[in-house]
């Protein structure tokens, strides 16, 4: 039977920071890509919209897939900030990283909701769902 090593709050926070940095970048990138797709939907004609369906479907699936694990990561950081005895600098860095990742989570959700609404209005939402299913999913998460 293996023993689970107990880590101090400082060790946990130190290990959590690189993950927060990494997923902040990933969520920022995802939000930028969602924004790009959204702008292209607004400016596109029907032929161009068909090519956007696949990209939108892939980005929406990605957003729905990483959303809860990233929220869990943010919640872990929040718990450390709130309850752990941390050095000032470490607590401050966790707070900054947490604020940043929470903003990217909210922005990605807003853009995802907007894209879903636009695809629904353009009557291409079902096509995007079919693309998600064809990728090997049981059903589209949106």
GIDADA-V775292 format. One record per residue. N is the residue number from 1. RES is the residue in one letter. OMEGA is omega in degrees with one decimal (NA if undefined). D_CENTER is the distance of its C-alpha to the mean C-alpha in Angstrom with 1 decimal. Layout:
BEGIN
n	res	omega	d_center
N	RES	OMEGA	D_CENTER
N	RES	OMEGA	D_CENTER
END
This chain:
BEGIN
n	res	omega	d_center
1	X	-178.9	36.0
2	X	177.9	33.5
3	X	176.8	33.0
4	X	-179.4	29.7
5	X	176.4	30.0
6	X	-178.8	29.2
7	X	175.2	27.4
8	X	178.4	28.2
9	X	179.4	25.7
10	X	178.2	26.0
11	X	177.5	25.4
12	X	-179.6	22.3
13	X	179.5	20.9
14	X	177.5	22.0
15	X	-177.9	20.1
16	X	-176.9	16.9
17	X	179.0	16.9
18	X	176.8	16.3
19	X	177.4	13.2
20	X	178.4	11.9
21	X	-177.7	13.1
22	X	-176.2	11.6
23	X	170.5	8.0
24	X	177.7	8.6
25	X	-179.4	9.9
26	X	178.6	7.3
27	X	176.2	4.8
28	X	179.5	8.2
29	X	179.1	9.2
30	X	179.4	6.7
31	X	178.2	7.8
32	X	179.2	11.2
33	X	175.8	11.4
34	X	178.6	10.6
35	X	178.7	13.2
36	X	178.8	15.6
37	X	179.4	15.6
38	X	179.9	16.1
39	X	179.8	19.0
40	X	174.7	20.4
41	X	-177.2	20.6
42	X	-174.6	22.4
43	X	-171.2	24.8
44	X	172.7	25.4
45	X	-172.9	28.3
46	X	179.2	28.3
47	X	-179.6	28.8
48	X	-179.9	25.8
49	X	179.8	23.6
50	X	179.8	24.4
51	X	179.5	23.0
52	X	-176.8	19.7
53	X	-178.6	19.2
54	X	-179.7	18.4
55	X	179.6	15.8
56	X	-180.0	14.2
57	X	-179.4	14.3
58	X	-179.4	12.8
59	X	178.3	9.7
60	X	176.9	9.5
61	X	178.9	10.1
62	X	-179.3	7.4
63	X	179.8	4.7
64	X	-178.9	7.2
65	X	-175.4	7.8
66	X	-173.9	5.2
67	X	-175.9	4.6
68	X	176.6	8.2
69	X	178.0	8.7
70	X	175.6	6.5
71	X	177.3	8.4
72	X	177.3	11.4
73	X	178.4	11.3
74	X	179.5	11.3
75	X	177.0	14.0
76	X	177.9	16.0
77	X	179.3	16.1
78	X	178.5	17.2
79	X	177.2	19.9
80	X	179.3	21.2
81	X	-174.6	21.5
82	X	-167.2	23.2
83	X	-174.2	25.5
84	X	174.9	26.1
85	X	-177.6	28.9
86	X	173.3	27.2
87	X	-176.8	28.8
88	X	-175.8	28.2
89	X	179.4	26.5
90	X	177.1	24.1
91	X	-179.6	23.3
92	X	180.0	22.9
93	X	176.5	20.5
94	X	179.1	18.3
95	X	179.9	18.5
96	X	179.8	17.5
97	X	179.0	14.6
98	X	179.0	13.4
99	X	-178.6	14.1
100	X	-177.8	12.2
101	X	177.9	8.9
102	X	177.6	9.5
103	X	178.9	10.3
104	X	176.4	7.2
105	X	-179.8	5.3
106	X	-177.5	8.6
107	X	178.8	8.9
108	X	177.6	6.1
109	X	179.9	7.6
110	X	179.5	11.0
111	X	177.3	10.9
112	X	178.9	10.0
113	X	179.4	12.8
114	X	179.1	15.0
115	X	178.1	14.8
116	X	178.2	15.6
117	X	179.7	18.4
118	X	179.1	19.7
119	X	177.7	19.8
120	X	178.9	21.6
121	X	178.6	24.0
122	X	179.7	24.7
123	X	177.8	25.3
124	X	-180.0	23.0
125	X	-179.9	20.3
126	X	177.3	22.3
127	X	178.0	22.6
128	X	177.1	18.8
129	X	178.5	18.8
130	X	176.3	21.7
131	X	179.2	19.9
132	X	179.3	17.2
133	X	178.9	20.2
134	X	178.6	22.1
135	X	177.2	19.4
136	X	177.7	20.5
137	X	175.1	18.4
138	X	174.4	20.7
139	X	179.5	19.2
140	X	179.9	16.3
141	X	-178.5	13.6
142	X	NA	14.0
END
